[in-house]
Amino acid sequence: MTLSCPPEEAASWQRIRQYAVPRSMIEQATAHRLAGDWQGACAAANVDVTFTLSELAQAYGREFADAIEDDLHAFTPDLLRWHLPRVRHGYSTIEPGQVIILSSPLPGGLSLHLTAPVFPDGPQRLTLRVGEISPRLRSPHRRHNVQDWSVARHLWDAWHSADLLERCGGGDRPPFFNADGSPRAVPATPPTGDDPAAHTEWVTTLHERGEIEAALAAADIEFETTGPDMRCWESNPFRVLDWIPLALTRLGPETQRLGGRCYLRYRYTSLMLERHEDTGRLRVKLIRDHDIGDLPLLATACWRRLPDLDLLHHGRTVPERLHPLVRDALFPRHPAGPAGPPDPEPPAPVRVRCRGEWHEVRATGSTLHLPHTEVEQQRERAMRAFGGAVAGCFAVQQAWTSGTGWLPKALRAQRNDFFLRVQHGDTPGVLRLLDAGMSPHLQDGRRRNLLHSLHLLDHERLLSRLLAAGVDLEAQDHFGRTPLHVAVGDYGSTALVRALLDAGARIDVVDDGGWSLGDGWAA
């Protein structure tokens, strides 16, 4: 197991790759892009556009608007979403507060850029803008969130996506793999000859073994181990690099693209990278935030190991499940065919221990189908109404929709899969699962039903269906908040709030913390 991708991080990235960019989003956005419809591609990839080309031409001139239009025809929003920095360790959502610069600099200090969601558990929509970056985001405490991808067009531009092979340390094939996607043996000795992929393999292997000094030497990197910033690492100063998922062989070339001096940020650690003019070697040292000055930030996707290669290397995915442009870039000789994360599967039957026997239950729409007679089910419902304990199939049926109580592992996985698709705004996937038998009455661990989650989804396609199915418009989550409360307080759209009001949602609700709807609007 590699040091740069421990098991918990690999599991996070596996979840990210499965849910963050659904296959349906990739297919729809690609169809629009290939037809020359960049607005449709953005809409399919949940990207809100804040301008029109005619507005740009009127404000800044026709030449300016034409330059933006050229970038927009190459813009691949689903590919950008695939490569975005992510919140890991239990989450799989977009790193909040990020600004991704696509085209810069433009006249007047303007740029084509995207802004990420504000909260990790909020709507996963992106916003495409043309304008100046807010001075607030250039402040010392926020500047780490502004990432310049204008020198990394392979992350968002379909015309440059093939550059990913070189930018991840490959040559005519990626590290640890052949060009057709088949794996290669881990090297036991240093490579001979000029083979970038073999060099990356060797440096990475040294890093995996914990031989960080040897890995740095092989990558021709000098690490400064003295100075006040290294005092807490005096016993083993190289440990500061041991836990950062660095693509060591790419640090030099990527630093050169930014003029030979830059810094990178990982969690609360900053490293300065500087090329020696005389020797050409790269010098790396720990740096405090107040010493960063005007150093440019090296974008995360340019200095860290490619998560897709880590997942492939650990057997956690296959080339067919990568984004099509990523697969084609990494494996130019891989057989052509569909690619992308798997579509949601219909919920399969699950075996449950009940009264000393194994019974099979399955999702059938409003609830779980149980292999019990109507008389038996009425008896259990009566027992529960009088405060009696239920067990076996009936306890599982109750826990299935309530979000609380014990569930078999397989059913828990089905519900988690459903709500991960909700969290990532996968409306087609949610509708497909509802059609396949998932209950519209399901609640997550916070006792939120699908009406509570409409701010994450396309409410125009779901609201009427949920109301027709009898989902409670006034249901309260574990904070005492109704769906309208959540829509107002968690950045739901004005259209969603209006739709809930039109559906009859009450406006006199107060949550357990004493917050009313008016307080949510004021906040």
DOBAZA-365638 format. One record per atom (N, C-alpha, C): x, y, z. Coordinates in steps of 0.02 Angstrom, whole numbers, plus 50000, padded with zeros to 5 digits. Layout:
XYZ...
END
This chain:
500424994050000500005000050000500445006250000500285011049957500705016949951500605021650011501145025150028501105030050081500695036050059500705037549993500365043449969499615042249960499375036149968498665034949964498485029350013498445030950078498275025850128497575023250117497395017650149496755014450135496145018950142496135023150195495545027450204495495032750149496065035150125496045040050071495855036650005496105030649994495915026949933495155025649933494875023949992494155022749996493765029149981494015034850005493685041249990493685042649916494265041749884494305043149812493885038249771493835032049795493405027249761492675029649762492465032149820491775034849826491695041049783492195045349781492165051349740492075049549667492475044849643492445042949572491785039549555491465036349603490845032949588490245037749585490255043049625489655047149632489725054449608490335057149610490405064349600490235066549529490375062449479490235064049409489885058049378489215057749383488855051849359488935050849284488865044649262488925043049191488415047049150487805047749175487295051449137487505058649126487835061649176488075068549169488605068949114489075064149115489605064049065489315063348995488845058748987488555057448921488165063448895487765066548938487365072248916487805078348901488285079748945488725085448934489145084448871489375078348859489775076948800489365077948736488745075548737488315076248678488215083648661488095087748712488005094948700488655098048675489215096248706489855099248686490025097548614489935091348594490095089248526489635092548475489045094548497488585098048453488715105548451489225107848488489395114948489488975118948539488605115548582488165118848630488495119148698488925124048710489275124348774488805125948832488275129848817487795131348871487445124948893487255120748845486935114448863487395109848901488035109848882488525105848918488585108048991488585114749001488615117349070487995115449109487415116049078486795114249113486795106849133487035102549088487045095349102487525093749159488055097749167488555096449219488445100649281487835103449288487655107449347488125113349357488235116949302488635123149304488185128949285488125133749328487715139749315488145145049282487915147649226488285152749188487995159649204488435164349222488195170949245488255176349192488385174549129488495179549077488255176749011488195181148962488085179248893488635182348851488775179348794489295182048751489115188948724488475190148713488275196748689488405202048743488295200348806488445205048860489195206448863489615201348854490335202348855490555206648797490265205548738490455209548679490265216848689489695217948720489475224848731489905228348784490115224548835490495227648889491235228248874491525223248838492255222948830492485222548758492025222148711492215221948641492135214948611492075214848545491965208648509492565203948514493165206748511493765202548513493815198848580493645202248634493655199248701493145193548703492545194848679492015189748681492205183648638492525184948581492735179348538493245174848573493705178048610494215174148646493895169748699493405172548734493045168548784492655162948751492355164348694491955159248659492395153448636493005154948614493465149648594493595144848653493705147748712493825143548771493195139648789492615142648780491995139348800491835133448755492025133748692491895128048647492355122148665492925123548696493365118148719493205116048790492845120248826492695119048897492305112548906492555108348950492245101848963492075101549037491475103949056491315104849127491305098249166491125092749134491135086349170491845084049184492315085549139493025083949151493305088249207493135094549207493355098949262493085096549329492455094649331492155092149392492515085849416492735081749368493095075549385493745077049422494095082249402494755083749429494745088649489494165091249508494145096249561494395093549628494715097849668494905095849736494285093749776494365088549816493795085749851493915085549927493355085749964493375084650036493355077050045493845074450082493875067250091493715065550164493935059850189493835057750259493095057950278492695054050241491985053650255491555057450206491845062450173491475066250123491725064150053491365066350003491595065349935491405071449893491265077049927491015082949893491595087749876491425092949839491915097749815492205101749874492855102749872493175107049923492845113849920492535116149975492145122349972492595128449965492295133749937492635140249932493165140749879493235135649836493755135749785493575140449727494075143649699494005147449637494505144449587494245142349530494665139149479494715143849419495315146549407495425151049351495555146949288495185148249235495255144649172495665148549121495485154749109495835158949061496075165249095496725166249097497005171949132497725172949108497975179249106497585185249121497235187749058496675190949069496305194349016496355201849029496195205848979496245213148988495855215549049496155220249084495825223249142495825218949204496255213849205496285209449263495705204649268495345203649212494775199049212495005191949199494585187249216494725180249202494075176349193494125170949156493585166049153493715161149209493255160749256493385156549315492735153549342492815148449384492255145249417492315146149492491755146549524491735146549597491385140249620491645137349674491395131049701490855132449753490495127349776489995128349829490295131149892489865133949934490085137049996490195131950051489775126750052489805121750106489915114850076490265110350112490395103750085489765099450079489245100850119488635096850115488065100650082488225106150048487725110050012487655107849940487265111449901487185109749829487855109649794487965104649753488605103749719488615107049650488315112849646488305116549583488915121249580489165122249520489715126849507489455132949472489815138449477489615144649444490175147049399490025148049335490505150449286490435157949278490995161549285490975168849284491525171649239491425177849218491955181849188491995188249228492585189649256492655195649296493295195449336493345199949384493935200149428493835195349487494385192549510494365188649571494305193349630493845191949674493725196349731494365197449772494535203649789495125204949832495105200949897494505199549921494435195649983494745188749974494695185949913494975179249900495725179549887495995185449879496725186149871497065187549938496675187749992496965189150057497395183350080497865184450126498325179050148497965172850174497375173750204497025168050234496605164350183496455167350124496015164150076496365162550010496975164950001497295164349935497425157149916497455152549965497575145549949496985142549910496405145949912495815143349878495785145249804496215149849782496195152149712496715148049673496475143549631496915139049594496905140749520497495141649492497565143649422497645137549378497125136049340497145130449293497255132849221497425139149213497555141549145498185138349116498635135849158499225132349135499145124749143498525122649153498375115549161497725114049124497715115649060497105115149021496875107849013497325103149023497115096049018496595094249070496515098449121496025097049174495325099149156495245103249103494575105649086494445106749012494945105848971494915107348899494975100748860494445098748825494445092448788494995092248736495185098148709495695098248656496395096948685496475097548750497115096348782497105090448832496565086748833496495081548884497025076148878497295075048818497805069848808498455071548844498545078048863499145080048899499185077048969498645074148992498635071249059499165065749066499305062149012499785056649016500475059249037500685064649005501335067649024501305070749093500745074149109500705077849171500645073349232500525066949222500505062349280501145058249284501645060049244502285056649248502375051049198501965050749147502015045549097502405047749036502505043048990502825044448926502375041948870502525035948844502065032848796501575028248832501605028048898501155024248940501155027449010500655026049052500665028949120501085024749166501295027549223501675023649272501285017549296501635011849301501375005449327500885002049280500795004649219500325001549172500605001749102500364997149061500494997348989499985001948956500105003648894499665008348859498975005548847498884998948852498224995948843497844995248909498144997348965497814996949029498004991049072498394986449046498614980749085499164982949134499184980049194499674982249245500374979549230500874983049256501574980949251501834979349321502354975449323502654973649387502984979649419502974979949485503324985249522504074984449512504434989749493505144989049479505554987249541506054983149532506494981149587507164984749584507324987749527507964991149518507844997749481508315002449486508245008849450508205007649374507835011849339507765011049266508395013349230508475010849170509005013149125508685016349064509015021149035508745024348975508265029948994507995033048942507555038848950506825036548945506535034649001505845032249003505495035749061505105041149047504795044949102504355040649147503975035949118503535031749158503935027349205504485024449180504905020149222505225024249278505435030349262505735034649313505225036249368504605037849348504085039249397503945033149439503935027249408503815021049445504345020049499504975021249482505515020149529505485025049587505385031349572505335036349625504745034949671504185033149640503585031549680503695025349723504035020449696504175014349734504605015849795505105020049786505525022049843505105025649896504665029849873504225033449919503785028549957503515023549922503085018549954503465014550007504095013449996504495009750044504685014050105504525020350104504725024750157505415027550149505735026450091506415028950078506365035850045506125040650084505985047250056506615050750034507175050050070507795053250048508025050549981507975043949972508165041049908507695043149853507045043749868506565045949818506705053149796506865057549844507035064449827507655064749784508155060749801508775060749762508645058349691508225053149684508075050449618507685055549576507295059749609506905064949574507295071349567507935071449590508375077249586508085083149624507855081749684507555086849727507975087549790508115093749809508485095249870507985097849922507965094449979507495096450032507885099750089507685105850106508015109550159507765107250227508215104250266508015101150329508215105250390508435111450379508615115750435508185121950435508215125650490507825131750495507285131250548507005136950569506515136950623505885133050608505695132550544505085129050527505155121550533505765118950542505875111750544505975109150615505905113450665506065111350733505625105550757504985105550738504555100150761504695093550725505135093650674505295087650637506025085550646506335088050700507055087050708507265079650710506845075350739507035068350743507075065050674506645067150629506645064550560506335069850515506725074650492506445080250454506095078250390506255072350363505945070250300505225067950309505015066950371504325064750383503815069850359504005076150355503545081350333503315080050261503735076550221503555074950152503255067950145503285064150199503095057150194502335056250188501945060950214501225060250216500865064650165501245068550126500945072750074500965068850008500395068149973500385063949913500705067349852501345068549857501715072249805501855067849744501775070649686502025067649624502725070349614503215067149645503885069949651504205071549584504105067249534504435068349470504125074149431503535076549452503205082049416503315088849450503595088949509503675095349544504125100149506504675097649478505125101949441504805104949379504535100849333504215103649274503625108349290503225106649339502655110849355502875117449386503405117349426503685123549453503945127949397504265124849348504535128649291503985132249253503395129249248502845132449213502625138949247502755139449312502565145449350503155150149360503665149449319504225154049322504805151949366504785145849393505345143349432505275144149507504755147649531504645148449603503895148249615503685144349665502985144049683502925140649751502315139549773502215135749835501605131249826501575126049866500985121749866500715121249937500085119549941499745119350006499385112750013499515109250069499155102950084498925103350156498265103650165497975104750231498275111050262498655110350316498935116250348499695116850337499945113350288500665113550274500785116850207501265121550205501465124850143502195123350128502355121950066503035120550044503215125449988503805128449992504055132549938504465128349891504365129249826504735125749774505125130949734505775129649723506195134549688506725130949647506775132749583507285129849539507925133849545508485130249556509145133549555509315135349484509485141749473509645143849404510285140549379510765139349423511405136549401511365128949391511095125349439511085118049436510455115149405509915119049405509285116549379508915112049429509225110749487508905106549537508325110249571507855106449595507285109349629507425109249705507335114949737507415115349810506725115949841506605112049893505955111949928506085113450001505675117850030505735119150101505065120950131504985119450195504385121250232504355128850238503765131750232503705139050234503085140850274503135146350313502565148750351502135153250307501495153650323501025157350281501225164650272501475167750326501635174950320502275176150279502635170750260503225171550218503095170050145502465168450128502315166550059502395172450012502195178350034502265184249993501875183749928502215185149872501875185049807502005178649768502225173349802502335166949768501685164449738501695162149675501085159149647500945152349677500305150649682500105144149709500105138949653500435133349665500405127649619499765123849633499335123249582498685120049590498765112849616498305110849658498335104249689498385098749637497995099149584497985093949533498645093449496499085098349503499725098349468500295095449511500195095149577500745092649618500595085949652499965084049656499815077849689499775072049639499885066049665499815060149622499105059549597499035057249536498375056649505497975051349543497415053249574497025048249612496815042349570496665043449506496445037849463496985032449458497615034549452498155029549448498235025949514498145029449570498175026149635497625020849641497015022649620496465017949624496585011949579496835013049520496985007549474497535003149503498045006449531498625002849559498414998249617497895000449655497664996549712497094991849694496904991549631496364987149610495684989449632495594995949646494954998549668494525001049611494775001149551494385002949493494704999749431494375000749374494634998149311494595003749260494985003449205494985008849157494285010649130493845005749125493175006949098492755011449143492945012249206492555016449252492835023449258493355025049221493625031749222493215036249176493305042749185493025047449136493295045649067492895045649014493135043448948493765047148925493805053648936494385057448915495005055648956494895054049020495445051949063495695045049041495235040549029495435033849006495815034148940495565038048893495885038448828496575041648832496645046448879497295049748887497805045048918497595041448970498065037049005498225030648966497735028148931497815021648897497635022248823498095025248784497945026548713497825020148673498045014448698497935008148661497395003848691497015006748737496465002948767495905002148715495584996348713495034995548665494495000848674494245003448619493725008548623493085005548652492685009648682492055007348711491815012248763491205011148789490935015748840491375016048902491375021748934491755022648996491365027249042491545027149104491235031449153491025027449214490845030849269490625027449329490005023149315489895017849353489325013449340488655016949353488155015349313487485017849325487195014449387486715017649419486415014449478486065007949460486145003049504485834996549494485174996049532484674992549505484054991549543484204988149610483854989949663483994986949728483864979349727484364975549747484314968249747483994965749811483684959849810483404956949871483954955649923483774956049986484244955250041483964950150091484394945850117484174940850165484214943750236483694942450276483644945050344483484939250391483804939050449483674933950499483024935750536482534931350535481884932850564481594926550595481494926550661481184920950696481564914450684482214914950683482624909050675482694906650604482414910350556482454908450485482744914250445482944912650383483184917850337482614919650290482414925950291481894928450246482204933350196481904933850138482144938350086481684944350081481964950350090481584956550083481854960550023481434964749996481664968749939481264975249936481574980349909481254986849901480734986549847480134989049863479584988749814479224995449808479555000849818479245007349810479155010749877478555010349907478425014049969478765010950029478915004450027479205001150085479604995150063479754990650111480074984250094479544978850089479604974650039479154968950034479404963550081478954961050124479124955950173478764949450158479074943750169478754937250157478314935250216477854939750236477394938450291476684940050268476214936450296475514937450278475274944250304474714946550277474434952850299474234952550373473994946650395473814945850465474424946750510474984943750491475594944450530475824951750532475764955150476475984962050474475524966550516474874965150516474414969050557474574967950632474724961850650474894960350720475514964250742476014964550699476634968150716476504975650721476074978150675475924985350678475544987050743475104982750763474734983850825475204983550885475674978850883476164978250938476584984550944476784987250886477184993250887476784999250911476134999550892475705005050913475625005250989475644999351021475574999051093476244999151129476785000751092477435001551123477844995151127477604989951096477974983651097478574983851050479054979551063479654979151022479514974750961479784976750904479734972650844480434970250826480474964750791481124961850775481094958850705481674956350683481714952850619481524957250561481134954650516480934958250455480584964850471480174964850524479774970750539480214976450567480724974750606481184979850630481584982850572481774978550525482144980950466481704985450424481074983450415480604987650376480524994550407480484994750474480415001250508481045005450500481635002350507482255006050501482395008350430482125004850381482255006250310482065013450291481465015550313481235022150294481375027450347481465025350410481535030350464482235033450468482735029850441483425032350446483755030750512483395027550558483675025650622483555018250633483975015150674483905008050688484385003850645484404997450661484884992950629484624990650561485074990350512484934987650446485484982650428485304977250392485834972950365486304976950321486924974650317487444978250280487234979750208486914974950174486734975950104486204981350096485714981450141485204986750138485494993450156485934993550204486264999850222486665002550163486984998150126487365000350067486895003150013486305000050005485835002649955485585009549974485445010550038485215017250059485775022350055486385020450074486945025050068487065026949996487025022049951487115023449880486595028549856485985027749878485445032249858485585039349881485765040149945485865046949971486525050049949487015046149929487615049049899487445051949831487005048649794486785051549731486375057849742485985058049795485615064149813486115069749828486625068249870487105073349890487455076449830487605072449779487965074949721487515077749666486875078249680486425081349632486275077049572486315070449580486205065849524485455064449517485085069349491484365068549484484185062649439484505061649381484335055649341484445049149379484985048749418485115042649456484585041549510484375046949543483865046349595483205044049564483015047049507482395045049474482425037749451483005035749426483075028749404482995023949462483255025649521483185021349579482475021349605482135027049603481435027249623481015022849577481155023249513480795019049465480925011649477481525010049504481715003049514481465000349581481155004549623480865001949685481105005149748481575009849746481775013249807481205017549832481125017749898480565021249927480655028849925480145032649903480195039949907480155042549979480005038050026479935039950096480585038950135481125036850102481745035650138481985041950174482295040950232482615046350269483345044650280483765049850282484475048650294484605048650370485235048550389485415048150459485215054350499485055059850464484825065950499484065066350500483725060950480483005060550475482735065350422483125066750372482895070950317482635066550261482035068150236481755064550179481955068050114481695065550058481895068449994481655075649985481105077450018480895084450014481405089050048481705086650102482245090550134482845091350088482925086750041483535086649999483425089749930482845092849919482705095449852483175101149832483485104549881483955109849863484585107049830484695100449837485265097249805485105094549736484455094049719484235090749658483825095449614483575092849559483135096649515482425095949541482205100949579481545100249612480975100149561481075102949502480535103049453480365095949429480855091449432480735084549410480525080049467480585082249529480465077849586479895079949632479775086349639479315088649691478615085649683478325086249624477645083749615477605076249626478125072649605478125065349615478145063649689478545067149728478595065649799477945067449835477645073049817477015074949849476465069949832476455067649769475945062749749476035056149786476665054549804476805048349841476655049049915476475055049937476295056050007476875057650053477435059850026478005061650068477805067950108477945067850173477705072950219478055079650208477665084650188477935091350176478135094850240477885092650297478045095850361478475091350406478775086150378479205081750417479785085750445479995084050506480535087650539481145083150544481735085950528482355082150535482575082250609483175079850623483375079450693483545086250723483515091550683483565098450710482875101650715482355098050697481685100850698481535105150638481905104250583481815108350523481405104850470480945108450441480525105850387480885106750321480635103750266480935104850200480995112250181480485116150197480525123350182481065126650223481125124750286481645127450330482335126050300482445119950277483085118050248483215121850183482705122550141482785126150078482985133350089482705136550141482865143550156483565144150186483735139550232484365140150269484965137150236484875132450188485425128850158485525130550084485405136850066485545139249999485115135949945484485134449962484025132349911483855138249865483655136849805483505142249757482845145649775482765151749750482145155349759481565151449728481695148349671481175144449637480945138549680481405135349715481225129749758480805132249817481015137649848480635140449904479925142149882479865145249824479205147049799478785140749785479105135549757478745129449742478495126049805478885126049859478665123049922478095127049953478135133749947477585137849972476955136549933477015136049867476425134549825476125127749841476555123149865476315116449883475975116349951475985121949987475645122450051476075121950112476735122750104477185122250162477035127850212477045126050275476905130850328477495135650336477335141950355477865146950363477955148950436477585145650481477635147450552478065142550592478495138850557478895133750591479505136750624479695133750681480295135750718480665129350735481325129250722481695123050735481875122450809482235117150826482395115750896482855121050926483215124750883483645130050907483305136750913482655136950898482275143150901482305147350839482575144650783482635148450721481995147750680481745153350658481155153450615481375154150543480895154050497481055155150427481345162050416481085166950453481345173750446482075174150466482265170450517482975170350538483405167450482483145162250449483525159150394483615163950337483095167750320483155172650266483665178150284483645180250347484105185650368484825183250366484945176850383485625174250382485885173650311
END
